[in-house]
Amino acid sequence: MARYIQDLVLNKPDDFVAFIMNDYLQKNGFTMSDWKGEPAYRAGDAMMEGFKYLKWSYVNGVFHLEAWLKGSFGGEWGLDGFVGTLQKKPYKNNLSQLMTVLQQSLPPQEGMGAQGGAPHVVPVQTVDNAKEATQALIFGILSLVMCWSPIFCILFGCLAFSRARMGAGSSKAGQALAGKILSIVALAITLVLFILSIMGQMAMLTTLY
C-alpha cells in the first residue's frame, strides 16, 4: 500500500516547525529508528499495538511528511483501507490534528524586549491527545468488563494500550495511565481464568478416564 503523504506550503519559521514536530514526536512516543535501512521515527511495540513510522522534512517553507504502519508480514501498510483499520484510523486522525496545528496563524513577531533582552515568547497551539487518553480509559474499562472472554479482552486491551501511549503526554495523561493499568489487570485476570479453565478440563478428563 502507498504511504500516507502530505506536502504543505507553510512558509513559517523553521524553529516553529521544529518545535511543533519535536513536541508531537515526544508526546506520541516516537524515537529515531530504522526502516529497512531508511532512517525514520518509530512508535509502538511488537506485541500489543504494532509499529507506526513517520518521516518529515521542512525545506524552503514546504513541509513534507510520510507515515505508514508495519504490516503483518513485515511490509508497509498505508493509512487507508479496511485491513488494520483499528490501527490506521487513530493514527491518521492524529496526523490530521498535527497538520491543523502546523497551519495555525502566528502572531506578528515582537522582536527583542524593551531592554534588549531575549525575544518575547510566542504562545502556540500544540497537539493534545486528550481524546485518545479518554479512549484509553474507556477501552481499559471494557477490557476489564470482558475479561471472561479472552478474544474481546485482548482486543480492548490492545486498543487501550495504543490509545494510552498516544495520550500519555496529553492534558488527560491520568486517564491514559488509568486505562493502561486497567487493561493490564484485565489481561492478567483473563490469563488466570484461562489457565484455571484448562486445569479444570484436564481434571475432568482425568476423572473420566
N, C-alpha and C positions, 0 to 999 in steps of 0.2 A: 504494500500500500504506500501511497505517496505521503510524505511528511506534511505536517501542518506548517505552512509557511506564511509569514506576514512581513510585508515591507511597508513601512510607514514613513512618510516625509514629516519629520518633527521640527527640524530647524530650531532645536533648543540647545542650551549649553551642554557640553559634554559631561560636566560634573553632575548636572541634574539627572541625566540618563543613567550615568554610572551609579548614582545614589539610589535611584528607584530600583535598578536591577539588582544591586547588591542587597538591598532591603528585601526584595522579593525572593531572591535565592536563599537568603538566610531564614526567612520566615517559613519557607516551604521545604527546608531541609536538603537543599541541593548542595552537592560538593563536586569539585572538579574530578572527572574520571576519564574514562577512555571507552569509545565505542568502535571496536574493530579497527584500532589504530587512529581513530579520529577523536581529537580532544572534545569533550562535551561534559556538561553538568548532568549529574545523576541524582535522583531521589528515589526512595522506596526501599524494598527489600525483596529477596528471592522467595520467601515463604508466604507472607501474608498479603501483600498488595502488588507485587511485581515492581519493575523498574520503569521510571519516567526519565526521559532525556530531553535536553534543551541546549541550543546554541544561540548566541546572539552576537551582533556587532553593530557599531554605530559609526558611520563614515559619511562625512560631508552632509550632515543633517538628516541622513536616511537610516532608519532603524530596521535591522533585519533579524528575524527570529525563525528558528526551525525547532519543531518539537515532535516527539514520537514516543512510542512505548516499545518495550522489548516484547516480542511475540512469544507464543508458547513454545516454538521450536527455534528460538534464537534470532528470528528475523525481526524486521521492523513492522510495527503497526502504526498507521496514521491515526488521526483522532476522529475519523468518521466511520460509519458502518456499524452493524449490529454486533458483530463479534467483539467481545471485550468492552461493551458499552458502559458497564459499571465502573470501569477504569477511565474510559475515554471521556465521557461526558463531564465529570467534575474537573478533570484536567483542562479540557477545552474551555469550560466556563471560567476557570481560574485564570487562564491566559487572556480571555476576553476582558476580565477585570483589569489585568495588567495593561492591556492596550489602552483602556479608558484612562487609567492613571497616567500613562505616558503622554497622552494627548491633552492633559489638563492645561488650562491657561495659567500662565505665571504672571505675578505682579511685576511692574517695572522694577528693575534693579536700582537700589538707592545708593549704591557706591559705598565709599568709606564713611565711617562715622564722623560726627562733628569734630572730634578731637584727633582725627587722623588714625583712629584705631582700626579694629577688624571690621569687615563689611557686616551689614545687618543680616541676621538670619532670616531667610525667606521661608515661611511655612508652606509645605506642600502636602498634598494628599498622597498617602501610600496605600499599598494593598493591605486589606484587612480581611482575613479569612474567618470572620466571626460566624458566618453561615455554616461553614464546614465544621467549626467547633461544636455548634449546636447539633448538627447532623451526627457527629461522633457520639455525642451523649445519647441521642435517640437510638442509634444503631447498637450502642453498648447495652442499653436497657432491653432492646429487642433480643439481643443475643442471650441475655440472662433469662428472659422470659421463655425463650425457645431452647434452653439448654438440654431439655429432654430429647430434642431432635438434632442429632449431630450435623446433618446437612445444613439446616437453617441456622444453627448456632455458629457454624464455621463461616457461612455466608455473611451473616450480620457482623460477626466478629472481625472478619477481614475488612468489611466496609467501615466499621468503627475505627480500625487501625489506620486505614488510609486517610479518613477524614481527620482523625486526631493528629496525624503528622502535619497535615495542612493547617490545622487550626491551632497548633501548639504556640505559634508566635502572634496570635491574634489578640484582640481585646477581650475575648472569652476563652482564654487559654485554660481556665479552670474547668470549663465544660469539656474541652478536648481531653484533658487528663482524666476526668471522671469517666468519660466514655471508653477510653483506653483501658482503665483499670477494670471497669465492669466487663468488658469483652474478655480480658484475661481470666477473671474469675469464672465467667460463663464457660470458657473453653476448658478450664480446669475441671469444673463440675461435670461437663459433658464427657471428658476423658474418664473420670472416675466412674460415672454411670455406665459408660461403655464397657469398661473393664469388669464391673460388677455383673453386667448382663452376660458377658462371655463366661465368667466364672459360674454364674447360675446355670447357664446352659450346659456347661461341662459337668457340673454336679448332677444335673438331671439325667444326663446321658449315662453317667457312672452308676446312678441308682437303677436305671432301667436295665443296664447290661451287667 
